[in-house]
Amino acid sequence: MKMMWSNWTYYNPDFLYLMCLVPLLWVWYYFNQKKQSAQLQVSTLEGIQTKSWKEKGRHMLFLLRTIAISLLIVAFARPQSTLSWEDMTTEGIDIIISMDISGSMLAQDLKPDRLEASKKVAMDFISDRSNDRIGLVIFAGESFTQCPLTTDHQVLQNLFGNVKSGMVDDGTAIGMGLATAVNRLKESEAISKVIILLTDGVNNQGTVAPLTAAKIAQKFGVRVYTIGVGTKGFAPYPFKTPFGTTVYQDVEVQIDEETLQDIASVTNGKYFRATSNKALERIYKEINKLERSKIEVKEYHKKKEEFFIVALIAFCLLILEFLFKLSIFKSIT
């Protein structure tokens, strides 16, 4: 029991201050019993019956009650077991997904459009990487971190779901998107650091050139997988008319594949071209297979609530006190 209690933490530890009342209860009980006791001076105890074991044992009733009260206080403090850290070998890697959200990502050569298709496949990829820290950077004419590295993939996927075109000024700042992602990984101590850079255009914005950002990534030991999204030739793109309706026109797909290949080459990564939803899925599956490194980590499991067993013991002690009071100690209480 001592070992079990020593490994508990408490969700509401302030309740434990009520334990100070337990000694006061015993002080009250002592003086109350003394007040109820009648004293008579006699010359000898011969012929006088001394206290029976029942009379001496009646104090056990109050002992059971105070133990039960103490356990109920502990139960209200909500004890939780903390024997939940363990060393284990797992396949954990730090990954930043850097995604283009420029207006051209609304083109519908992928279904329903490039951006939504990219988000869906990326979220499926995240689900398959349960042991990795993953973060999200988005960029268009500028870039920012939508989610830093985290193992809370539910939060990450919720933030992914909120990504939409127009969150930042339009344009395609590939170098800035890559540089922001590198900045998120440069302090990482992971054995493997990876960026998945997805874009459908040509760098035309930002203060950092794509190859400059690639060299910075190389310096920090970051490998970059680049993905060019879009069919070859033309793709249907939505335009708003002055009347508020949407019409679709075919626009030329322009992806700077040479720059994306150079980024991948400099960082010892790989370049992919996704011309359809299926192709994009295959690319993420390939990256998923390529990035597997065994590392030592501490894994944390959810805390276990322990208040129920404590409350149950307290309840049993109160029942026991009640039964003793009605049976063994009935004649003296």
C-alpha positions as CSV (number, residue, x, y, z in Angstrom):
1,M,0.0,0.0,0.0
2,K,2.9,2.4,0.9
3,M,4.4,1.8,-2.6
4,M,1.1,2.5,-4.3
5,W,0.3,5.7,-2.4
6,S,3.9,7.1,-2.9
7,N,3.3,7.0,-6.7
8,W,0.1,8.9,-6.7
9,T,-0.4,12.5,-7.7
10,Y,-3.6,14.5,-6.9
11,Y,-5.8,16.4,-9.3
12,N,-7.3,18.4,-6.4
13,P,-4.5,18.5,-3.8
14,D,-6.0,21.4,-1.8
15,F,-8.6,18.9,-0.4
16,L,-5.7,17.2,1.5
17,Y,-5.5,20.2,3.9
18,L,-8.7,18.9,5.4
19,M,-6.6,16.1,6.9
20,C,-5.6,18.7,9.6
21,L,-9.2,18.2,11.0
22,V,-8.6,14.5,11.8
23,P,-6.3,15.1,14.8
24,L,-8.8,17.8,16.0
25,L,-11.6,15.1,15.9
26,W,-9.5,12.9,18.2
27,V,-8.9,15.8,20.6
28,W,-12.6,16.4,20.7
29,Y,-13.3,12.7,21.2
30,Y,-10.8,12.5,24.1
31,F,-12.3,15.4,26.0
32,N,-15.9,14.3,25.3
33,Q,-15.2,10.8,26.6
34,K,-13.5,12.2,29.7
35,K,-16.5,14.5,30.3
36,Q,-18.9,11.5,30.2
37,S,-16.8,9.4,32.6
38,A,-17.9,9.4,36.2
39,Q,-15.2,9.1,38.9
40,L,-15.6,7.5,42.3
41,Q,-12.9,7.1,44.9
42,V,-12.8,3.8,46.8
43,S,-10.3,2.2,49.1
44,T,-10.0,-1.0,47.1
45,L,-11.0,-2.5,43.7
46,E,-11.7,-5.9,45.3
47,G,-15.2,-7.0,44.5
48,I,-15.6,-4.3,41.8
49,Q,-15.8,-5.4,38.2
50,T,-13.2,-3.6,36.0
51,K,-13.9,-2.5,32.4
52,S,-14.6,-5.3,30.0
53,W,-12.9,-5.7,26.6
54,K,-16.0,-4.4,25.0
55,E,-15.8,-1.1,26.9
56,K,-12.1,-0.8,26.0
57,G,-12.8,-1.7,22.4
58,R,-15.6,0.8,21.8
59,H,-12.9,3.3,20.8
60,M,-12.4,1.2,17.7
61,L,-15.7,2.6,16.4
62,F,-14.4,6.1,16.3
63,L,-11.1,4.8,14.8
64,L,-12.9,3.2,11.9
65,R,-14.9,6.4,11.4
66,T,-11.9,8.7,11.3
67,I,-10.0,6.4,9.0
68,A,-13.1,6.4,6.7
69,I,-13.2,10.3,6.8
70,S,-9.4,10.4,6.0
71,L,-9.9,8.1,3.0
72,L,-12.9,10.2,1.8
73,I,-10.7,13.3,1.9
74,V,-8.1,11.5,-0.2
75,A,-10.8,10.4,-2.6
76,F,-12.0,14.0,-3.0
77,A,-8.4,15.0,-3.9
78,R,-8.7,12.6,-6.9
79,P,-5.6,10.5,-6.6
80,Q,-4.1,9.4,-10.0
81,S,-1.5,6.7,-10.5
82,T,1.7,8.0,-12.1
83,L,3.4,4.7,-12.9
84,S,3.1,5.6,-16.6
85,W,6.5,6.5,-17.8
86,E,8.6,3.8,-19.4
87,D,11.7,3.6,-21.6
88,M,11.1,2.0,-24.9
89,T,12.5,1.8,-28.4
90,T,10.3,3.3,-31.1
91,E,10.4,4.7,-34.6
92,G,10.1,8.4,-33.7
93,I,11.1,11.3,-36.0
94,D,10.6,15.1,-36.0
95,I,8.6,16.1,-39.0
96,I,7.4,19.5,-40.3
97,I,4.8,19.6,-43.1
98,S,5.2,22.9,-45.0
99,M,2.2,23.4,-47.2
100,D,1.5,25.9,-49.9
101,I,-2.0,27.5,-49.4
102,S,-1.8,30.1,-52.2
103,G,-4.8,30.8,-54.4
104,S,-3.6,28.4,-57.1
105,M,-4.1,25.5,-54.6
106,L,-7.8,25.9,-55.3
107,A,-7.4,24.4,-58.8
108,Q,-9.5,21.3,-59.3
109,D,-7.2,18.9,-61.2
110,L,-7.1,17.1,-57.8
111,K,-10.5,16.5,-56.1
112,P,-12.2,18.4,-54.7
113,D,-9.2,20.7,-55.1
114,R,-5.4,20.6,-54.6
115,L,-5.6,22.1,-51.1
116,E,-8.3,19.8,-49.7
117,A,-6.7,16.8,-51.3
118,S,-3.3,17.7,-49.8
119,K,-4.9,18.2,-46.4
120,K,-6.7,14.8,-46.4
121,V,-3.6,12.8,-47.5
122,A,-1.4,14.7,-45.0
123,M,-3.8,13.9,-42.1
124,D,-3.9,10.3,-43.1
125,F,-0.1,10.4,-43.0
126,I,-0.1,11.9,-39.5
127,S,-2.4,9.1,-38.3
128,D,0.2,6.5,-39.3
129,R,3.0,8.3,-37.4
130,S,1.7,7.9,-33.8
131,N,5.2,8.0,-32.3
132,D,6.5,11.1,-34.1
133,R,6.5,14.8,-33.2
134,I,4.9,16.5,-36.2
135,G,4.3,20.2,-36.9
136,L,2.7,22.3,-39.6
137,V,3.9,25.4,-41.4
138,I,1.7,27.1,-44.0
139,F,2.8,29.6,-46.7
140,A,1.7,31.7,-49.6
141,G,3.1,35.2,-50.0
142,E,4.5,34.8,-46.5
143,S,4.7,32.0,-44.0
144,F,3.9,31.1,-40.4
145,T,3.7,28.2,-38.0
146,Q,0.2,26.8,-37.8
147,C,1.3,24.2,-35.2
148,P,4.7,23.6,-33.6
149,L,6.1,20.1,-33.2
150,T,3.7,18.0,-31.1
151,T,2.8,14.5,-30.2
152,D,-0.8,15.5,-29.7
153,H,-1.9,14.5,-33.2
154,Q,-5.6,15.2,-32.5
155,V,-4.8,18.9,-31.9
156,L,-2.6,18.9,-35.0
157,Q,-5.3,17.4,-37.2
158,N,-7.9,19.9,-35.9
159,L,-5.5,22.8,-36.8
160,F,-5.0,21.1,-40.2
161,G,-8.7,21.1,-40.8
162,N,-8.9,24.9,-40.2
163,V,-6.3,25.6,-42.9
164,K,-7.7,27.4,-46.0
165,S,-6.5,29.6,-48.8
166,G,-6.5,33.3,-48.0
167,M,-5.2,33.0,-44.5
168,V,-2.1,34.9,-45.6
169,D,-1.3,37.3,-48.5
170,D,-1.3,35.5,-51.8
171,G,1.8,34.5,-53.7
172,T,4.3,31.6,-53.5
173,A,7.2,32.1,-51.0
174,I,8.7,28.7,-51.2
175,G,12.0,29.8,-49.6
176,M,10.1,31.4,-46.6
177,G,8.0,28.3,-46.2
178,L,11.1,26.1,-46.1
179,A,13.1,28.5,-43.8
180,T,10.2,28.7,-41.3
181,A,10.1,24.9,-41.2
182,V,13.8,24.7,-40.7
183,N,13.6,27.2,-37.8
184,R,11.2,24.9,-36.1
185,L,13.6,21.9,-36.4
186,K,16.9,23.5,-35.8
187,E,16.8,23.0,-32.0
188,S,15.5,19.4,-32.3
189,E,17.6,16.6,-30.8
190,A,15.9,13.9,-32.9
191,I,18.1,11.5,-34.8
192,S,16.1,12.2,-38.0
193,K,14.6,15.6,-38.9
194,V,12.4,15.9,-41.9
195,I,10.5,18.5,-43.8
196,I,7.7,17.6,-46.3
197,L,7.5,20.7,-48.6
198,L,4.4,20.8,-50.8
199,T,3.7,23.5,-53.5
200,D,2.1,23.9,-56.8
201,G,3.9,27.0,-58.1
202,V,7.0,29.0,-58.7
203,N,8.8,31.1,-56.0
204,N,7.7,34.7,-56.5
205,Q,7.6,36.2,-53.0
206,G,9.7,36.3,-49.8
207,T,13.1,37.5,-48.7
208,V,14.7,34.0,-48.6
209,A,15.6,32.2,-51.8
210,P,14.6,28.5,-51.9
211,L,18.1,27.2,-52.4
212,T,19.4,29.4,-49.6
213,A,16.8,27.9,-47.3
214,A,17.8,24.4,-48.5
215,K,21.5,25.1,-47.6
216,I,20.3,26.2,-44.1
217,A,18.4,22.9,-43.8
218,Q,21.5,21.0,-44.8
219,K,23.5,22.7,-42.2
220,F,21.1,21.7,-39.5
221,G,20.9,18.1,-40.7
222,V,17.3,18.4,-42.0
223,R,16.2,16.3,-44.9
224,V,13.6,17.8,-47.3
225,Y,11.1,15.8,-49.4
226,T,9.6,18.1,-52.0
227,I,6.2,17.5,-53.7
228,G,5.0,19.4,-56.8
229,V,1.2,19.2,-56.9
230,G,-0.7,19.6,-60.2
231,T,-1.3,17.9,-63.5
232,K,0.9,18.6,-66.5
233,G,-0.5,21.2,-68.9
234,F,-3.7,23.0,-67.8
235,A,-6.0,22.7,-64.8
236,P,-9.5,24.1,-64.1
237,Y,-9.4,27.1,-61.7
238,P,-12.4,28.9,-60.1
239,F,-13.0,32.6,-60.8
240,K,-15.6,34.9,-59.3
241,T,-17.7,36.9,-61.7
242,P,-19.0,40.4,-61.0
243,F,-22.4,38.8,-60.4
244,G,-21.0,36.6,-57.5
245,T,-21.1,33.4,-59.4
246,T,-18.2,31.0,-60.0
247,V,-16.9,30.0,-63.4
248,Y,-14.0,27.7,-64.2
249,Q,-11.2,28.5,-66.7
250,D,-8.3,26.3,-67.6
251,V,-5.0,27.9,-66.5
252,E,-1.5,26.7,-67.2
253,V,0.2,24.6,-64.4
254,Q,3.5,26.1,-63.6
255,I,5.7,24.2,-61.1
256,D,9.4,25.0,-60.7
257,E,10.4,21.3,-60.7
258,E,14.1,22.2,-61.1
259,T,14.2,24.2,-57.9
260,L,12.2,21.5,-56.0
261,Q,14.6,18.9,-57.3
262,D,17.6,21.0,-56.2
263,I,16.2,21.5,-52.7
264,A,15.7,17.7,-52.3
265,S,19.2,17.0,-53.7
266,V,21.0,19.5,-51.4
267,T,19.3,18.1,-48.3
268,N,19.6,14.4,-49.3
269,G,15.9,14.1,-49.8
270,K,13.7,13.3,-52.8
271,Y,11.4,15.1,-55.2
272,F,7.9,13.8,-56.2
273,R,5.3,15.0,-58.6
274,A,1.6,14.5,-57.6
275,T,-0.6,14.7,-60.7
276,S,-3.6,13.1,-59.0
277,N,-5.1,12.1,-55.6
278,K,-3.8,8.6,-56.0
279,A,-0.3,9.8,-56.9
280,L,-0.3,12.0,-53.8
281,E,-1.3,9.1,-51.6
282,R,1.4,6.9,-53.0
283,I,4.0,9.7,-52.4
284,Y,3.1,10.0,-48.7
285,K,3.2,6.2,-48.4
286,E,6.7,6.1,-49.9
287,I,7.9,8.9,-47.5
288,N,6.3,6.9,-44.7
289,K,8.4,3.9,-45.6
290,L,11.6,5.9,-46.1
291,E,11.5,7.6,-42.7
292,R,11.8,4.8,-40.1
293,S,14.6,5.2,-37.5
294,K,14.7,3.4,-34.2
295,I,15.3,5.8,-31.3
296,E,15.0,5.6,-27.5
297,V,12.1,7.6,-26.1
298,K,10.1,7.9,-22.9
299,E,6.5,7.0,-23.6
300,Y,3.7,8.4,-21.5
301,H,0.4,6.7,-21.0
302,K,-2.8,8.3,-19.7
303,K,-3.1,8.7,-15.9
304,K,-5.4,6.2,-14.1
305,E,-8.0,7.5,-11.7
306,E,-7.6,5.8,-8.2
307,F,-10.3,7.6,-6.2
308,F,-12.9,4.9,-6.6
309,I,-11.0,2.2,-4.7
310,V,-10.2,4.7,-1.9
311,A,-13.9,5.7,-1.7
312,L,-14.9,2.1,-1.7
313,I,-12.6,1.3,1.3
314,A,-14.0,4.3,3.2
315,F,-17.6,3.1,2.5
316,C,-16.7,-0.4,3.7
317,L,-15.2,1.0,6.9
318,L,-18.4,3.0,7.6
319,I,-20.5,-0.1,7.0
320,L,-18.3,-2.0,9.4
321,E,-18.6,0.6,12.1
322,F,-22.4,0.6,11.7
323,L,-22.6,-3.2,12.0
324,F,-20.3,-3.3,15.1
325,K,-22.4,-0.6,16.7
326,L,-25.6,-2.6,16.1
327,S,-24.1,-5.9,17.3
328,I,-20.9,-6.3,19.4
329,F,-21.0,-2.9,21.0
330,K,-24.8,-2.4,21.0
331,S,-25.1,-2.6,24.8
332,I,-22.4,0.1,25.6
333,T,-23.1,2.7,22.9
